[in-house]
Amino acid sequence: MNRTRIVAIDLAKNVFQVCEVVPPSRVIKNVAVKRDRLLAVIRQYDSATTLIAMEACGSSNYWGREFQALGFEVRLIPAQHVKAFTRVQKNDSGDALAIAEACQRPDLHAVPVKTLQQQDLALRVRARERLVANRTALINVIRCMLAEYGIVLAKSRKKVIAAIPDLLEDSRLLSEFDLLIQGFEALGLFVVMIGDGVTTS
């Protein structure tokens, strides 16, 4: 590492913990910073000599891009590496210090900051996977419900879908079954829409 200063940030929703360290372990300050002040605080540092370190988490890619736009080198640290340096008594200042310590490990494999396009694709794939899982769960609910009426369907999604028109005409089924089918069809539509052009393999 050729940086003379590390600024480790424990990310949060509204109040962040910012720990400034001169390597390897001299803590200059470890303070709470409100969200609307964070960029202004970081701008006070020299991007040529300062490394920004954060734990890889939900908002780290956004902040990573913001700091990179200011010219800083950014390292996103996998959570398991940060955990190894966390004190027994967990708090925000301790977490920020743990990030500062973890980022100095010579064998550390930092997570690259995703571009906006990479993050969009990752979120789209994740959303599609969640919708597919929900659709599968709903198919299983439909099959179990039908079994209560003595109607047995194959596990195949296509066969369940193919059977729906006839099932809607079956007088044995409660009116609530119509609502279940409507929900299933809507969920399937969302999966098709969000999955258009996305490869998940």
C-alpha positions as CSV (number, residue, x, y, z in Angstrom):
1,M,0.0,0.0,0.0
2,N,1.5,3.3,-1.0
3,R,-1.1,5.6,0.7
4,T,-0.1,7.5,3.8
5,R,-3.6,7.7,5.2
6,I,-6.6,5.4,5.5
7,V,-10.1,6.7,5.9
8,A,-12.3,3.7,6.9
9,I,-16.1,4.3,6.8
10,D,-18.6,2.1,8.6
11,L,-21.7,2.7,6.4
12,A,-25.2,3.2,7.7
13,K,-28.5,4.7,6.7
14,N,-28.1,8.1,8.3
15,V,-25.0,8.4,10.5
16,F,-21.7,7.0,9.3
17,Q,-18.6,6.3,11.4
18,V,-15.4,7.7,9.9
19,C,-12.0,6.5,11.2
20,E,-8.9,8.2,10.0
21,V,-5.7,6.1,10.4
22,V,-2.0,6.7,9.6
23,P,-0.8,3.2,8.8
24,P,-0.3,0.8,10.4
25,S,-2.3,1.8,13.5
26,R,-2.2,5.4,14.6
27,V,-5.8,6.6,14.9
28,I,-6.1,10.3,14.1
29,K,-9.9,10.5,14.7
30,N,-12.9,8.2,14.8
31,V,-16.1,10.2,14.6
32,A,-19.7,10.0,13.6
33,V,-20.7,11.9,10.4
34,K,-24.2,12.6,9.2
35,R,-25.1,11.4,5.7
36,D,-25.4,14.8,4.2
37,R,-22.0,15.8,5.4
38,L,-20.0,12.7,4.3
39,L,-18.9,13.9,0.9
40,A,-17.8,17.2,2.3
41,V,-15.7,15.5,5.0
42,I,-14.1,13.2,2.4
43,R,-13.3,16.1,0.1
44,Q,-11.0,17.5,2.9
45,Y,-8.5,14.7,2.2
46,D,-5.9,14.5,-0.5
47,S,-7.0,11.8,-2.9
48,A,-3.3,11.2,-3.9
49,T,-2.4,10.1,-0.5
50,T,-5.6,8.8,1.0
51,L,-7.2,5.3,0.7
52,I,-10.9,5.0,1.3
53,A,-11.9,1.6,2.8
54,M,-15.4,0.3,3.4
55,E,-17.0,-3.1,4.2
56,A,-18.7,-4.5,1.1
57,C,-22.4,-4.2,1.7
58,G,-25.6,-2.8,0.3
59,S,-24.7,0.8,-0.3
60,S,-20.9,0.4,-0.7
61,N,-21.0,0.4,-4.5
62,Y,-22.8,3.7,-4.5
63,W,-20.4,5.4,-2.1
64,G,-17.5,3.7,-3.8
65,R,-18.4,5.4,-7.1
66,E,-18.9,8.7,-5.4
67,F,-15.4,8.6,-3.9
68,Q,-13.8,7.3,-7.1
69,A,-15.4,10.3,-8.9
70,L,-13.5,12.5,-6.4
71,G,-10.2,10.8,-7.4
72,F,-9.8,8.4,-4.4
73,E,-8.7,4.8,-4.5
74,V,-11.5,2.8,-2.9
75,R,-11.3,-0.7,-1.3
76,L,-14.4,-2.7,-0.5
77,I,-13.5,-5.3,2.2
78,P,-15.4,-8.6,2.3
79,A,-17.4,-8.8,5.6
80,Q,-15.6,-11.9,6.8
81,H,-12.2,-10.1,6.7
82,V,-13.6,-7.2,8.7
83,K,-15.2,-9.5,11.2
84,A,-11.7,-11.0,12.0
85,F,-10.6,-7.6,13.3
86,T,-13.8,-6.7,15.2
87,R,-13.5,-6.3,18.9
88,V,-15.6,-8.4,21.3
89,Q,-17.7,-5.3,22.2
90,K,-19.2,-4.4,18.9
91,N,-19.9,-0.7,18.1
92,D,-19.6,1.7,15.2
93,S,-16.2,3.1,16.1
94,G,-14.8,-0.4,16.6
95,D,-16.3,-1.5,13.3
96,A,-14.7,1.4,11.4
97,L,-11.3,0.7,13.0
98,A,-11.7,-3.0,12.1
99,I,-12.2,-1.9,8.4
100,A,-9.0,0.2,8.6
101,E,-7.0,-2.7,10.0
102,A,-8.5,-5.3,7.6
103,C,-7.7,-3.2,4.5
104,Q,-4.0,-3.3,5.3
105,R,-3.7,-7.1,5.1
106,P,-1.2,-7.9,2.3
107,D,-3.2,-11.0,1.3
108,L,-6.5,-9.2,1.1
109,H,-8.7,-9.6,-2.0
110,A,-10.8,-6.5,-2.1
111,V,-14.1,-6.5,-3.9
112,P,-14.1,-4.2,-6.9
113,V,-16.6,-1.3,-7.0
114,K,-19.3,-2.1,-9.4
115,T,-20.1,0.3,-12.2
116,L,-23.7,1.5,-12.5
117,Q,-24.2,-0.9,-15.4
118,Q,-22.8,-3.8,-13.5
119,Q,-25.0,-3.0,-10.5
120,D,-28.1,-2.6,-12.6
121,L,-27.5,-6.0,-14.1
122,A,-26.8,-7.7,-10.8
123,L,-30.0,-6.2,-9.2
124,R,-32.0,-7.3,-12.2
125,V,-30.7,-10.8,-12.0
126,R,-31.3,-10.9,-8.3
127,A,-34.9,-9.6,-8.7
128,R,-35.6,-12.2,-11.3
129,E,-34.3,-15.0,-9.1
130,R,-36.5,-13.8,-6.3
131,L,-39.5,-13.7,-8.5
132,V,-38.8,-17.1,-9.9
133,A,-38.5,-18.5,-6.4
134,N,-41.8,-16.8,-5.4
135,R,-43.5,-18.2,-8.5
136,T,-42.2,-21.7,-7.7
137,A,-43.5,-21.4,-4.2
138,L,-46.9,-20.3,-5.5
139,I,-47.1,-23.3,-7.8
140,N,-46.5,-25.5,-4.9
141,V,-49.3,-23.8,-2.9
142,I,-51.6,-24.3,-5.9
143,R,-50.7,-28.0,-6.1
144,C,-51.2,-28.6,-2.4
145,M,-54.5,-26.7,-2.5
146,L,-55.7,-28.8,-5.4
147,A,-54.6,-32.0,-3.6
148,E,-57.1,-31.1,-0.9
149,Y,-59.8,-31.5,-3.5
150,G,-58.4,-34.7,-4.9
151,I,-56.9,-33.0,-7.9
152,V,-53.3,-34.1,-8.5
153,L,-51.1,-32.2,-10.9
154,A,-47.6,-33.0,-12.1
155,K,-44.7,-30.9,-10.7
156,S,-44.0,-29.4,-14.1
157,R,-44.6,-25.6,-14.1
158,K,-45.8,-25.8,-17.7
159,K,-48.3,-28.6,-16.9
160,V,-49.7,-26.5,-14.0
161,I,-50.1,-23.5,-16.2
162,A,-51.8,-25.6,-19.0
163,A,-54.3,-26.9,-16.4
164,I,-55.3,-23.5,-15.2
165,P,-58.2,-22.8,-17.7
166,D,-59.9,-26.1,-16.8
167,L,-59.3,-25.5,-13.1
168,L,-61.0,-22.2,-13.2
169,E,-64.2,-23.9,-14.5
170,D,-64.1,-26.5,-11.7
171,S,-67.1,-26.0,-9.4
172,R,-65.4,-27.8,-6.6
173,L,-62.9,-25.1,-6.0
174,L,-63.5,-22.1,-3.8
175,S,-63.7,-18.6,-5.2
176,E,-60.4,-17.7,-3.4
177,F,-58.7,-20.0,-5.9
178,D,-59.4,-17.5,-8.6
179,L,-57.4,-14.9,-6.6
180,L,-54.6,-17.3,-6.2
181,I,-54.4,-17.9,-9.9
182,Q,-54.5,-14.2,-10.7
183,G,-51.6,-13.7,-8.3
184,F,-49.7,-16.5,-10.0
185,E,-50.3,-15.1,-13.5
186,A,-49.2,-11.6,-12.4
187,L,-46.1,-13.0,-10.8
188,G,-45.3,-15.0,-14.0
189,L,-45.7,-11.8,-16.1
190,F,-43.2,-10.0,-13.8
191,V,-40.7,-12.8,-14.2
192,V,-41.0,-12.6,-18.0
193,M,-40.7,-8.8,-18.1
194,I,-37.7,-8.6,-15.8
195,G,-36.0,-11.7,-17.3
196,D,-36.1,-10.4,-20.8
197,G,-32.6,-10.5,-22.2
198,V,-31.0,-11.5,-18.9
199,T,-28.8,-14.6,-18.6
200,T,-28.6,-16.0,-15.1
201,S,-26.4,-19.0,-15.9
